[in-house]
């Protein structure tokens, strides 16, 4: 048993003795860095919505924007029973994907989020840059019904 303890101590002591070294201010003055987030999505989902509708609850009244001169009640247009199955969003990585001149070997980019501050004169502006990357969106099946009516 004592041999095992000695062996474990011999292995672990070198691993713990190589700690990080603190940098002083003059050494930190020479360090430059950039940070951001790279996102490599691969998401699959199914979407089901009963009703999406938009319209006009008071209809069309006679006036300058009604060339027909008629008074109407409310009217809506919408999509009913929207169903999109197995939607997949991921990076475009297929080497055979050349749609629109795309080349996965040179153009495959992750989604990125970067934050920076720019100073011009006496003012500075902080901004967020969102880059969608090169995404591929596919779905196995989709369906919906377009509806018109007096109620959403």
C-alpha angles and dihedrals in degrees: 000000000000090000090058091051091050091049092049091049091049091052098042101043095066091048093055098041095067098077127164118276120230116238120220122225095265091053091048090053087069095053119097124178145167126210132192142138124264116195122197102190126199105167130160122190143153122226125209122175124173099203137358110180140164131180151120117292095197098042126212119327126195112266144096093310093051108069091177093063093221131132116226139181127237120311133193138183121197152150118253129196095008109189127176114173127206099354108187124196117187143135117290100248104145108122089209093055105106099149111147092004093300118161115190093199094062105017104043104120130169122231108269138197117196130174123199143161124225123196121206116174110313096342133074129197126202115207141179121222116202116190115188094207123209105314133183117206119191135168131192098211139000135181142161143157123235112222135193124191151118093273131049 
